[in-house]
Amino acid sequence: MGMTTRYRFRNYAIARDETAAPTYAAECVTGDDADCGESSSEHVTPEDVETWLACHRRDTGHTRFRRNGQLRTGGGGSPPGLCPNR
């Protein structure tokens, strides 16, 4: 009396929810032994994340960031007046 297992596979469709607003975030991955790990909060516009990137780069000199699942290297410095003074 053996026991058998039957699997029933179902087709599922994954679709983007058009009613939900996208969110953007970034994380600093600069470091040789370990990543910096500092990250922005989630924002609804990419410009807010760009501001965080520019300010973090200005304050730390870090140049490698992960944003939206992509590894990005930093460019030049932040434009004048972009980052609030600390």
PyMOL Python script that loads the backbone (N, CA, C, O; Angstrom):
from pymol import cmd

cmd.read_pdbstr("""\
ATOM      1  N   MET A   1       0.830  -1.171   0.000  1.00  0.00           N
ATOM      2  CA  MET A   1       0.000   0.000   0.000  1.00  0.00           C
ATOM      3  C   MET A   1       0.883   1.245   0.000  1.00  0.00           C
ATOM      4  O   MET A   1       1.214   1.805   1.045  1.00  0.00           O
ATOM      5  N   GLY A   2       1.241   1.645  -1.180  1.00  0.00           N
ATOM      6  CA  GLY A   2       2.055   2.846  -1.305  1.00  0.00           C
ATOM      7  C   GLY A   2       1.195   4.099  -1.320  1.00  0.00           C
ATOM      8  O   GLY A   2       0.014   4.064  -1.664  1.00  0.00           O
ATOM      9  N   MET A   3       1.802   5.177  -0.947  1.00  0.00           N
ATOM     10  CA  MET A   3       1.081   6.436  -0.951  1.00  0.00           C
ATOM     11  C   MET A   3       1.597   7.263  -2.122  1.00  0.00           C
ATOM     12  O   MET A   3       2.807   7.375  -2.319  1.00  0.00           O
ATOM     13  N   THR A   4       0.695   7.837  -2.890  1.00  0.00           N
ATOM     14  CA  THR A   4       1.104   8.664  -4.016  1.00  0.00           C
ATOM     15  C   THR A   4       0.698  10.104  -3.758  1.00  0.00           C
ATOM     16  O   THR A   4      -0.278  10.393  -3.065  1.00  0.00           O
ATOM     17  N   THR A   5       1.478  10.986  -4.339  1.00  0.00           N
ATOM     18  CA  THR A   5       1.198  12.414  -4.214  1.00  0.00           C
ATOM     19  C   THR A   5       0.877  12.948  -5.588  1.00  0.00           C
ATOM     20  O   THR A   5       1.573  12.654  -6.560  1.00  0.00           O
ATOM     21  N   ARG A   6      -0.157  13.719  -5.664  1.00  0.00           N
ATOM     22  CA  ARG A   6      -0.552  14.302  -6.940  1.00  0.00           C
ATOM     23  C   ARG A   6      -0.421  15.819  -6.838  1.00  0.00           C
ATOM     24  O   ARG A   6      -0.973  16.444  -5.933  1.00  0.00           O
ATOM     25  N   TYR A   7       0.316  16.396  -7.777  1.00  0.00           N
ATOM     26  CA  TYR A   7       0.481  17.842  -7.838  1.00  0.00           C
ATOM     27  C   TYR A   7      -0.390  18.390  -8.963  1.00  0.00           C
ATOM     28  O   TYR A   7      -0.414  17.848 -10.068  1.00  0.00           O
ATOM     29  N   ARG A   8      -1.082  19.438  -8.674  1.00  0.00           N
ATOM     30  CA  ARG A   8      -1.892  20.096  -9.692  1.00  0.00           C
ATOM     31  C   ARG A   8      -1.332  21.500  -9.890  1.00  0.00           C
ATOM     32  O   ARG A   8      -1.404  22.345  -8.997  1.00  0.00           O
ATOM     33  N   PHE A   9      -0.789  21.725 -11.044  1.00  0.00           N
ATOM     34  CA  PHE A   9      -0.202  23.014 -11.358  1.00  0.00           C
ATOM     35  C   PHE A   9      -1.265  23.944 -11.922  1.00  0.00           C
ATOM     36  O   PHE A   9      -2.108  23.540 -12.723  1.00  0.00           O
ATOM     37  N   ARG A  10      -1.207  25.174 -11.493  1.00  0.00           N
ATOM     38  CA  ARG A  10      -2.153  26.174 -11.975  1.00  0.00           C
ATOM     39  C   ARG A  10      -1.384  27.297 -12.643  1.00  0.00           C
ATOM     40  O   ARG A  10      -0.264  27.624 -12.252  1.00  0.00           O
ATOM     41  N   ASN A  11      -1.998  27.875 -13.643  1.00  0.00           N
ATOM     42  CA  ASN A  11      -1.398  29.025 -14.309  1.00  0.00           C
ATOM     43  C   ASN A  11      -1.791  30.295 -13.558  1.00  0.00           C
ATOM     44  O   ASN A  11      -2.963  30.529 -13.265  1.00  0.00           O
ATOM     45  N   TYR A  12      -0.789  31.099 -13.258  1.00  0.00           N
ATOM     46  CA  TYR A  12      -1.011  32.370 -12.581  1.00  0.00           C
ATOM     47  C   TYR A  12      -0.445  33.479 -13.444  1.00  0.00           C
ATOM     48  O   TYR A  12       0.578  33.307 -14.108  1.00  0.00           O
ATOM     49  N   ALA A  13      -1.100  34.590 -13.430  1.00  0.00           N
ATOM     50  CA  ALA A  13      -0.607  35.762 -14.147  1.00  0.00           C
ATOM     51  C   ALA A  13      -0.221  36.822 -13.122  1.00  0.00           C
ATOM     52  O   ALA A  13      -0.978  37.111 -12.196  1.00  0.00           O
ATOM     53  N   ILE A  14       0.959  37.393 -13.299  1.00  0.00           N
ATOM     54  CA  ILE A  14       1.407  38.471 -12.428  1.00  0.00           C
ATOM     55  C   ILE A  14       1.332  39.756 -13.219  1.00  0.00           C
ATOM     56  O   ILE A  14       1.931  39.881 -14.288  1.00  0.00           O
ATOM     57  N   ALA A  15       0.604  40.697 -12.694  1.00  0.00           N
ATOM     58  CA  ALA A  15       0.416  41.964 -13.396  1.00  0.00           C
ATOM     59  C   ALA A  15       0.652  43.117 -12.438  1.00  0.00           C
ATOM     60  O   ALA A  15       0.430  42.999 -11.232  1.00  0.00           O
ATOM     61  N   ARG A  16       1.105  44.229 -12.991  1.00  0.00           N
ATOM     62  CA  ARG A  16       1.328  45.427 -12.201  1.00  0.00           C
ATOM     63  C   ARG A  16      -0.008  46.054 -11.834  1.00  0.00           C
ATOM     64  O   ARG A  16      -0.927  46.108 -12.652  1.00  0.00           O
ATOM     65  N   ASP A  17      -0.108  46.525 -10.601  1.00  0.00           N
ATOM     66  CA  ASP A  17      -1.316  47.198 -10.145  1.00  0.00           C
ATOM     67  C   ASP A  17      -1.255  48.644 -10.624  1.00  0.00           C
ATOM     68  O   ASP A  17      -0.483  49.446 -10.097  1.00  0.00           O
ATOM     69  N   GLU A  18      -2.057  48.971 -11.608  1.00  0.00           N
ATOM     70  CA  GLU A  18      -2.030  50.308 -12.202  1.00  0.00           C
ATOM     71  C   GLU A  18      -2.565  51.380 -11.261  1.00  0.00           C
ATOM     72  O   GLU A  18      -2.334  52.567 -11.493  1.00  0.00           O
ATOM     73  N   THR A  19      -3.276  50.989 -10.200  1.00  0.00           N
ATOM     74  CA  THR A  19      -3.825  51.974  -9.271  1.00  0.00           C
ATOM     75  C   THR A  19      -2.828  52.358  -8.178  1.00  0.00           C
ATOM     76  O   THR A  19      -3.044  53.340  -7.469  1.00  0.00           O
ATOM     77  N   ALA A  20      -1.755  51.608  -8.035  1.00  0.00           N
ATOM     78  CA  ALA A  20      -0.764  51.889  -6.996  1.00  0.00           C
ATOM     79  C   ALA A  20       0.353  52.760  -7.561  1.00  0.00           C
ATOM     80  O   ALA A  20       0.831  52.532  -8.673  1.00  0.00           O
ATOM     81  N   ALA A  21       0.757  53.745  -6.795  1.00  0.00           N
ATOM     82  CA  ALA A  21       1.864  54.616  -7.217  1.00  0.00           C
ATOM     83  C   ALA A  21       3.187  53.886  -7.006  1.00  0.00           C
ATOM     84  O   ALA A  21       3.350  53.188  -6.005  1.00  0.00           O
ATOM     85  N   PRO A  22       4.132  54.035  -7.931  1.00  0.00           N
ATOM     86  CA  PRO A  22       5.435  53.398  -7.738  1.00  0.00           C
ATOM     87  C   PRO A  22       6.199  54.090  -6.618  1.00  0.00           C
ATOM     88  O   PRO A  22       5.962  55.262  -6.326  1.00  0.00           O
ATOM     89  N   THR A  23       7.107  53.364  -5.999  1.00  0.00           N
ATOM     90  CA  THR A  23       7.963  53.946  -4.978  1.00  0.00           C
ATOM     91  C   THR A  23       9.417  53.780  -5.399  1.00  0.00           C
ATOM     92  O   THR A  23       9.766  52.852  -6.127  1.00  0.00           O
ATOM     93  N   TYR A  24      10.249  54.686  -4.933  1.00  0.00           N
ATOM     94  CA  TYR A  24      11.663  54.699  -5.288  1.00  0.00           C
ATOM     95  C   TYR A  24      12.484  54.758  -4.010  1.00  0.00           C
ATOM     96  O   TYR A  24      12.099  55.417  -3.044  1.00  0.00           O
ATOM     97  N   ALA A  25      13.617  54.065  -4.011  1.00  0.00           N
ATOM     98  CA  ALA A  25      14.517  54.073  -2.856  1.00  0.00           C
ATOM     99  C   ALA A  25      15.925  53.755  -3.347  1.00  0.00           C
ATOM    100  O   ALA A  25      16.109  53.277  -4.467  1.00  0.00           O
ATOM    101  N   ALA A  26      16.910  54.024  -2.505  1.00  0.00           N
ATOM    102  CA  ALA A  26      18.301  53.734  -2.846  1.00  0.00           C
ATOM    103  C   ALA A  26      19.038  53.295  -1.590  1.00  0.00           C
ATOM    104  O   ALA A  26      18.649  53.637  -0.473  1.00  0.00           O
ATOM    105  N   GLU A  27      20.112  52.529  -1.791  1.00  0.00           N
ATOM    106  CA  GLU A  27      20.953  52.062  -0.693  1.00  0.00           C
ATOM    107  C   GLU A  27      22.404  52.243  -1.091  1.00  0.00           C
ATOM    108  O   GLU A  27      22.775  51.972  -2.233  1.00  0.00           O
ATOM    109  N   CYS A  28      23.227  52.699  -0.162  1.00  0.00           N
ATOM    110  CA  CYS A  28      24.657  52.865  -0.424  1.00  0.00           C
ATOM    111  C   CYS A  28      25.342  51.512  -0.284  1.00  0.00           C
ATOM    112  O   CYS A  28      25.221  50.860   0.753  1.00  0.00           O
ATOM    113  N   VAL A  29      26.060  51.085  -1.321  1.00  0.00           N
ATOM    114  CA  VAL A  29      26.770  49.811  -1.294  1.00  0.00           C
ATOM    115  C   VAL A  29      28.272  50.026  -1.412  1.00  0.00           C
ATOM    116  O   VAL A  29      28.997  49.125  -1.832  1.00  0.00           O
ATOM    117  N   THR A  30      28.746  51.219  -1.041  1.00  0.00           N
ATOM    118  CA  THR A  30      30.172  51.506  -1.063  1.00  0.00           C
ATOM    119  C   THR A  30      30.832  50.800   0.106  1.00  0.00           C
ATOM    120  O   THR A  30      30.309  50.810   1.221  1.00  0.00           O
ATOM    121  N   GLY A  31      31.969  50.192  -0.145  1.00  0.00           N
ATOM    122  CA  GLY A  31      32.739  49.545   0.916  1.00  0.00           C
ATOM    123  C   GLY A  31      33.464  48.332   0.389  1.00  0.00           C
ATOM    124  O   GLY A  31      32.965  47.644  -0.502  1.00  0.00           O
ATOM    125  N   ASP A  32      34.648  48.059   0.935  1.00  0.00           N
ATOM    126  CA  ASP A  32      35.441  46.913   0.491  1.00  0.00           C
ATOM    127  C   ASP A  32      35.011  45.630   1.194  1.00  0.00           C
ATOM    128  O   ASP A  32      34.725  44.625   0.543  1.00  0.00           O
ATOM    129  N   ASP A  33      34.967  45.667   2.517  1.00  0.00           N
ATOM    130  CA  ASP A  33      34.611  44.471   3.283  1.00  0.00           C
ATOM    131  C   ASP A  33      33.112  44.343   3.504  1.00  0.00           C
ATOM    132  O   ASP A  33      32.567  43.240   3.510  1.00  0.00           O
ATOM    133  N   ALA A  34      32.459  45.470   3.683  1.00  0.00           N
ATOM    134  CA  ALA A  34      31.011  45.473   3.912  1.00  0.00           C
ATOM    135  C   ALA A  34      30.431  46.753   3.321  1.00  0.00           C
ATOM    136  O   ALA A  34      31.110  47.776   3.231  1.00  0.00           O
ATOM    137  N   ASP A  35      29.169  46.677   2.922  1.00  0.00           N
ATOM    138  CA  ASP A  35      28.496  47.858   2.376  1.00  0.00           C
ATOM    139  C   ASP A  35      28.249  48.875   3.474  1.00  0.00           C
ATOM    140  O   ASP A  35      28.121  48.520   4.645  1.00  0.00           O
ATOM    141  N   CYS A  36      28.182  50.140   3.089  1.00  0.00           N
ATOM    142  CA  CYS A  36      27.829  51.209   4.027  1.00  0.00           C
ATOM    143  C   CYS A  36      26.466  50.898   4.643  1.00  0.00           C
ATOM    144  O   CYS A  36      26.296  50.967   5.861  1.00  0.00           O
ATOM    145  N   GLY A  37      25.498  50.555   3.792  1.00  0.00           N
ATOM    146  CA  GLY A  37      24.193  50.134   4.282  1.00  0.00           C
ATOM    147  C   GLY A  37      23.195  51.239   4.545  1.00  0.00           C
ATOM    148  O   GLY A  37      22.018  50.961   4.776  1.00  0.00           O
ATOM    149  N   GLU A  38      23.641  52.502   4.515  1.00  0.00           N
ATOM    150  CA  GLU A  38      22.678  53.581   4.738  1.00  0.00           C
ATOM    151  C   GLU A  38      21.734  53.635   3.545  1.00  0.00           C
ATOM    152  O   GLU A  38      22.154  53.445   2.404  1.00  0.00           O
ATOM    153  N   SER A  39      20.461  53.896   3.811  1.00  0.00           N
ATOM    154  CA  SER A  39      19.498  53.901   2.715  1.00  0.00           C
ATOM    155  C   SER A  39      18.517  55.053   2.859  1.00  0.00           C
ATOM    156  O   SER A  39      18.268  55.565   3.951  1.00  0.00           O
ATOM    157  N   SER A  40      17.979  55.434   1.731  1.00  0.00           N
ATOM    158  CA  SER A  40      16.940  56.461   1.728  1.00  0.00           C
ATOM    159  C   SER A  40      15.638  55.809   2.155  1.00  0.00           C
ATOM    160  O   SER A  40      15.513  54.585   2.155  1.00  0.00           O
ATOM    161  N   SER A  41      14.694  56.617   2.509  1.00  0.00           N
ATOM    162  CA  SER A  41      13.363  56.076   2.744  1.00  0.00           C
ATOM    163  C   SER A  41      12.673  55.941   1.384  1.00  0.00           C
ATOM    164  O   SER A  41      13.206  56.401   0.374  1.00  0.00           O
ATOM    165  N   GLU A  42      11.515  55.326   1.350  1.00  0.00           N
ATOM    166  CA  GLU A  42      10.786  55.203   0.083  1.00  0.00           C
ATOM    167  C   GLU A  42      10.152  56.536  -0.270  1.00  0.00           C
ATOM    168  O   GLU A  42       9.601  57.228   0.587  1.00  0.00           O
ATOM    169  N   HIS A  43      10.238  56.880  -1.538  1.00  0.00           N
ATOM    170  CA  HIS A  43       9.671  58.124  -2.044  1.00  0.00           C
ATOM    171  C   HIS A  43       8.787  57.823  -3.240  1.00  0.00           C
ATOM    172  O   HIS A  43       8.921  56.777  -3.875  1.00  0.00           O
ATOM    173  N   VAL A  44       7.882  58.744  -3.545  1.00  0.00           N
ATOM    174  CA  VAL A  44       6.991  58.555  -4.686  1.00  0.00           C
ATOM    175  C   VAL A  44       7.535  59.224  -5.948  1.00  0.00           C
ATOM    176  O   VAL A  44       6.972  59.041  -7.027  1.00  0.00           O
ATOM    177  N   THR A  45       8.614  59.991  -5.835  1.00  0.00           N
ATOM    178  CA  THR A  45       9.237  60.592  -7.012  1.00  0.00           C
ATOM    179  C   THR A  45      10.720  60.247  -7.027  1.00  0.00           C
ATOM    180  O   THR A  45      11.349  60.212  -5.969  1.00  0.00           O
ATOM    181  N   PRO A  46      11.289  59.992  -8.196  1.00  0.00           N
ATOM    182  CA  PRO A  46      12.714  59.673  -8.259  1.00  0.00           C
ATOM    183  C   PRO A  46      13.596  60.870  -7.908  1.00  0.00           C
ATOM    184  O   PRO A  46      14.746  60.686  -7.511  1.00  0.00           O
ATOM    185  N   GLU A  47      13.082  62.084  -8.046  1.00  0.00           N
ATOM    186  CA  GLU A  47      13.879  63.268  -7.745  1.00  0.00           C
ATOM    187  C   GLU A  47      14.270  63.311  -6.267  1.00  0.00           C
ATOM    188  O   GLU A  47      15.375  63.741  -5.937  1.00  0.00           O
ATOM    189  N   ASP A  48      13.379  62.873  -5.374  1.00  0.00           N
ATOM    190  CA  ASP A  48      13.694  62.856  -3.949  1.00  0.00           C
ATOM    191  C   ASP A  48      14.840  61.893  -3.651  1.00  0.00           C
ATOM    192  O   ASP A  48      15.681  62.170  -2.796  1.00  0.00           O
ATOM    193  N   VAL A  49      14.873  60.771  -4.351  1.00  0.00           N
ATOM    194  CA  VAL A  49      15.959  59.809  -4.167  1.00  0.00           C
ATOM    195  C   VAL A  49      17.256  60.382  -4.726  1.00  0.00           C
ATOM    196  O   VAL A  49      18.318  60.191  -4.134  1.00  0.00           O
ATOM    197  N   GLU A  50      17.188  61.076  -5.849  1.00  0.00           N
ATOM    198  CA  GLU A  50      18.384  61.718  -6.412  1.00  0.00           C
ATOM    199  C   GLU A  50      18.966  62.725  -5.421  1.00  0.00           C
ATOM    200  O   GLU A  50      20.185  62.831  -5.285  1.00  0.00           O
ATOM    201  N   THR A  51      18.105  63.456  -4.736  1.00  0.00           N
ATOM    202  CA  THR A  51      18.574  64.406  -3.729  1.00  0.00           C
ATOM    203  C   THR A  51      19.293  63.675  -2.610  1.00  0.00           C
ATOM    204  O   THR A  51      20.356  64.115  -2.172  1.00  0.00           O
ATOM    205  N   TRP A  52      18.729  62.560  -2.134  1.00  0.00           N
ATOM    206  CA  TRP A  52      19.378  61.777  -1.078  1.00  0.00           C
ATOM    207  C   TRP A  52      20.727  61.266  -1.561  1.00  0.00           C
ATOM    208  O   TRP A  52      21.712  61.332  -0.825  1.00  0.00           O
ATOM    209  N   LEU A  53      20.785  60.754  -2.795  1.00  0.00           N
ATOM    210  CA  LEU A  53      22.046  60.256  -3.342  1.00  0.00           C
ATOM    211  C   LEU A  53      23.110  61.347  -3.357  1.00  0.00           C
ATOM    212  O   LEU A  53      24.246  61.124  -2.939  1.00  0.00           O
ATOM    213  N   ALA A  54      22.738  62.518  -3.838  1.00  0.00           N
ATOM    214  CA  ALA A  54      23.692  63.625  -3.939  1.00  0.00           C
ATOM    215  C   ALA A  54      24.176  64.052  -2.553  1.00  0.00           C
ATOM    216  O   ALA A  54      25.367  64.299  -2.364  1.00  0.00           O
ATOM    217  N   CYS A  55      23.281  64.138  -1.604  1.00  0.00           N
ATOM    218  CA  CYS A  55      23.664  64.553  -0.253  1.00  0.00           C
ATOM    219  C   CYS A  55      24.544  63.506   0.423  1.00  0.00           C
ATOM    220  O   CYS A  55      25.520  63.856   1.086  1.00  0.00           O
ATOM    221  N   HIS A  56      24.211  62.227   0.265  1.00  0.00           N
ATOM    222  CA  HIS A  56      25.024  61.163   0.877  1.00  0.00           C
ATOM    223  C   HIS A  56      26.412  61.157   0.257  1.00  0.00           C
ATOM    224  O   HIS A  56      27.409  60.981   0.958  1.00  0.00           O
ATOM    225  N   ARG A  57      26.477  61.346  -1.036  1.00  0.00           N
ATOM    226  CA  ARG A  57      27.778  61.401  -1.701  1.00  0.00           C
ATOM    227  C   ARG A  57      28.589  62.594  -1.206  1.00  0.00           C
ATOM    228  O   ARG A  57      29.787  62.470  -0.952  1.00  0.00           O
ATOM    229  N   ARG A  58      27.940  63.747  -1.069  1.00  0.00           N
ATOM    230  CA  ARG A  58      28.624  64.948  -0.588  1.00  0.00           C
ATOM    231  C   ARG A  58      29.153  64.745   0.827  1.00  0.00           C
ATOM    232  O   ARG A  58      30.285  65.123   1.130  1.00  0.00           O
ATOM    233  N   ASP A  59      28.339  64.151   1.690  1.00  0.00           N
ATOM    234  CA  ASP A  59      28.707  64.017   3.092  1.00  0.00           C
ATOM    235  C   ASP A  59      29.723  62.916   3.358  1.00  0.00           C
ATOM    236  O   ASP A  59      30.504  63.014   4.305  1.00  0.00           O
ATOM    237  N   THR A  60      29.723  61.865   2.535  1.00  0.00           N
ATOM    238  CA  THR A  60      30.571  60.701   2.821  1.00  0.00           C
ATOM    239  C   THR A  60      31.629  60.430   1.763  1.00  0.00           C
ATOM    240  O   THR A  60      32.632  59.774   2.047  1.00  0.00           O
ATOM    241  N   GLY A  61      31.422  60.923   0.555  1.00  0.00           N
ATOM    242  CA  GLY A  61      32.334  60.592  -0.544  1.00  0.00           C
ATOM    243  C   GLY A  61      32.036  59.238  -1.173  1.00  0.00           C
ATOM    244  O   GLY A  61      32.763  58.801  -2.066  1.00  0.00           O
ATOM    245  N   HIS A  62      30.994  58.577  -0.730  1.00  0.00           N
ATOM    246  CA  HIS A  62      30.636  57.264  -1.281  1.00  0.00           C
ATOM    247  C   HIS A  62      30.100  57.423  -2.703  1.00  0.00           C
ATOM    248  O   HIS A  62      29.444  58.414  -3.023  1.00  0.00           O
ATOM    249  N   THR A  63      30.388  56.430  -3.552  1.00  0.00           N
ATOM    250  CA  THR A  63      30.046  56.568  -4.970  1.00  0.00           C
ATOM    251  C   THR A  63      29.261  55.405  -5.550  1.00  0.00           C
ATOM    252  O   THR A  63      28.919  55.443  -6.732  1.00  0.00           O
ATOM    253  N   ARG A  64      28.960  54.369  -4.771  1.00  0.00           N
ATOM    254  CA  ARG A  64      28.231  53.223  -5.316  1.00  0.00           C
ATOM    255  C   ARG A  64      26.899  53.071  -4.608  1.00  0.00           C
ATOM    256  O   ARG A  64      26.834  53.013  -3.380  1.00  0.00           O
ATOM    257  N   PHE A  65      25.833  53.007  -5.403  1.00  0.00           N
ATOM    258  CA  PHE A  65      24.480  52.934  -4.858  1.00  0.00           C
ATOM    259  C   PHE A  65      23.665  51.894  -5.612  1.00  0.00           C
ATOM    260  O   PHE A  65      23.861  51.680  -6.808  1.00  0.00           O
ATOM    261  N   ARG A  66      22.752  51.252  -4.899  1.00  0.00           N
ATOM    262  CA  ARG A  66      21.791  50.341  -5.525  1.00  0.00           C
ATOM    263  C   ARG A  66      20.452  51.060  -5.508  1.00  0.00           C
ATOM    264  O   ARG A  66      19.967  51.485  -4.459  1.00  0.00           O
ATOM    265  N   ARG A  67      19.870  51.186  -6.687  1.00  0.00           N
ATOM    266  CA  ARG A  67      18.595  51.883  -6.790  1.00  0.00           C
ATOM    267  C   ARG A  67      17.688  51.109  -7.727  1.00  0.00           C
ATOM    268  O   ARG A  67      18.094  50.758  -8.835  1.00  0.00           O
ATOM    269  N   ASN A  68      16.490  50.846  -7.303  1.00  0.00           N
ATOM    270  CA  ASN A  68      15.538  50.098  -8.125  1.00  0.00           C
ATOM    271  C   ASN A  68      16.124  48.797  -8.634  1.00  0.00           C
ATOM    272  O   ASN A  68      15.860  48.387  -9.764  1.00  0.00           O
ATOM    273  N   GLY A  69      16.920  48.151  -7.796  1.00  0.00           N
ATOM    274  CA  GLY A  69      17.499  46.867  -8.160  1.00  0.00           C
ATOM    275  C   GLY A  69      18.690  46.949  -9.090  1.00  0.00           C
ATOM    276  O   GLY A  69      19.148  45.919  -9.585  1.00  0.00           O
ATOM    277  N   GLN A  70      19.205  48.136  -9.343  1.00  0.00           N
ATOM    278  CA  GLN A  70      20.362  48.291 -10.221  1.00  0.00           C
ATOM    279  C   GLN A  70      21.515  48.890  -9.451  1.00  0.00           C
ATOM    280  O   GLN A  70      21.323  49.722  -8.564  1.00  0.00           O
ATOM    281  N   LEU A  71      22.721  48.458  -9.801  1.00  0.00           N
ATOM    282  CA  LEU A  71      23.913  49.013  -9.196  1.00  0.00           C
ATOM    283  C   LEU A  71      24.321  50.233  -9.991  1.00  0.00           C
ATOM    284  O   LEU A  71      24.504  50.153 -11.205  1.00  0.00           O
ATOM    285  N   ARG A  72      24.464  51.362  -9.317  1.00  0.00           N
ATOM    286  CA  ARG A  72      24.813  52.604 -10.001  1.00  0.00           C
ATOM    287  C   ARG A  72      26.066  53.177  -9.378  1.00  0.00           C
ATOM    288  O   ARG A  72      26.264  53.083  -8.166  1.00  0.00           O
ATOM    289  N   THR A  73      26.909  53.769 -10.196  1.00  0.00           N
ATOM    290  CA  THR A  73      28.057  54.479  -9.675  1.00  0.00           C
ATOM    291  C   THR A  73      27.771  55.956  -9.754  1.00  0.00           C
ATOM    292  O   THR A  73      27.145  56.429 -10.703  1.00  0.00           O
ATOM    293  N   GLY A  74      28.227  56.681  -8.763  1.00  0.00           N
ATOM    294  CA  GLY A  74      27.943  58.105  -8.681  1.00  0.00           C
ATOM    295  C   GLY A  74      28.705  58.903  -9.716  1.00  0.00           C
ATOM    296  O   GLY A  74      29.778  58.498 -10.162  1.00  0.00           O
ATOM    297  N   GLY A  75      28.157  60.013 -10.086  1.00  0.00           N
ATOM    298  CA  GLY A  75      28.806  60.917 -11.023  1.00  0.00           C
ATOM    299  C   GLY A  75      29.511  62.026 -10.271  1.00  0.00           C
ATOM    300  O   GLY A  75      30.260  61.769  -9.329  1.00  0.00           O
ATOM    301  N   GLY A  76      29.272  63.253 -10.684  1.00  0.00           N
ATOM    302  CA  GLY A  76      29.912  64.398 -10.055  1.00  0.00           C
ATOM    303  C   GLY A  76      29.269  64.743  -8.726  1.00  0.00           C
ATOM    304  O   GLY A  76      28.480  63.971  -8.181  1.00  0.00           O
ATOM    305  N   GLY A  77      29.613  65.898  -8.219  1.00  0.00           N
ATOM    306  CA  GLY A  77      29.082  66.352  -6.943  1.00  0.00           C
ATOM    307  C   GLY A  77      27.648  66.817  -7.071  1.00  0.00           C
ATOM    308  O   GLY A  77      27.048  66.738  -8.143  1.00  0.00           O
ATOM    309  N   SER A  78      27.110  67.299  -5.977  1.00  0.00           N
ATOM    310  CA  SER A  78      25.728  67.774  -6.001  1.00  0.00           C
ATOM    311  C   SER A  78      25.677  69.211  -6.470  1.00  0.00           C
ATOM    312  O   SER A  78      26.562  69.998  -6.134  1.00  0.00           O
ATOM    313  N   PRO A  79      24.661  69.573  -7.238  1.00  0.00           N
ATOM    314  CA  PRO A  79      24.510  70.961  -7.666  1.00  0.00           C
ATOM    315  C   PRO A  79      24.317  71.866  -6.458  1.00  0.00           C
ATOM    316  O   PRO A  79      23.751  71.428  -5.456  1.00  0.00           O
ATOM    317  N   PRO A  80      24.770  73.119  -6.521  1.00  0.00           N
ATOM    318  CA  PRO A  80      24.617  74.025  -5.384  1.00  0.00           C
ATOM    319  C   PRO A  80      23.152  74.181  -4.988  1.00  0.00           C
ATOM    320  O   PRO A  80      22.280  74.312  -5.846  1.00  0.00           O
ATOM    321  N   GLY A  81      22.894  74.164  -3.698  1.00  0.00           N
ATOM    322  CA  GLY A  81      21.547  74.368  -3.189  1.00  0.00           C
ATOM    323  C   GLY A  81      20.669  73.132  -3.197  1.00  0.00           C
ATOM    324  O   GLY A  81      19.524  73.199  -2.750  1.00  0.00           O
ATOM    325  N   LEU A  82      21.172  71.989  -3.698  1.00  0.00           N
ATOM    326  CA  LEU A  82      20.347  70.785  -3.770  1.00  0.00           C
ATOM    327  C   LEU A  82      20.182  70.154  -2.392  1.00  0.00           C
ATOM    328  O   LEU A  82      19.074  69.783  -2.006  1.00  0.00           O
ATOM    329  N   CYS A  83      21.283  70.031  -1.649  1.00  0.00           N
ATOM    330  CA  CYS A  83      21.236  69.392  -0.352  1.00  0.00           C
ATOM    331  C   CYS A  83      21.066  70.437   0.747  1.00  0.00           C
ATOM    332  O   CYS A  83      21.711  71.485   0.709  1.00  0.00           O
ATOM    333  N   PRO A  84      20.209  70.165   1.718  1.00  0.00           N
ATOM    334  CA  PRO A  84      20.108  71.096   2.846  1.00  0.00           C
ATOM    335  C   PRO A  84      21.397  71.044   3.659  1.00  0.00           C
ATOM    336  O   PRO A  84      22.062  70.009   3.703  1.00  0.00           O
ATOM    337  N   ASN A  85      21.744  72.126   4.286  1.00  0.00           N
ATOM    338  CA  ASN A  85      22.951  72.168   5.120  1.00  0.00           C
ATOM    339  C   ASN A  85      22.775  71.310   6.342  1.00  0.00           C
ATOM    340  O   ASN A  85      21.683  71.233   6.904  1.00  0.00           O
ATOM    341  N   ARG A  86      23.838  70.666   6.757  1.00  0.00           N
ATOM    342  CA  ARG A  86      23.783  69.826   7.952  1.00  0.00           C
ATOM    343  C   ARG A  86      24.501  70.485   9.074  1.00  0.00           C
ATOM    344  O   ARG A  86      24.569  69.934  10.173  1.00  0.00           O
TER     345      ARG A  86
END
""", "prot")
cmd.dss("prot")
cmd.show_as("cartoon", "prot")
cmd.util.cbc("prot")
cmd.orient("prot")
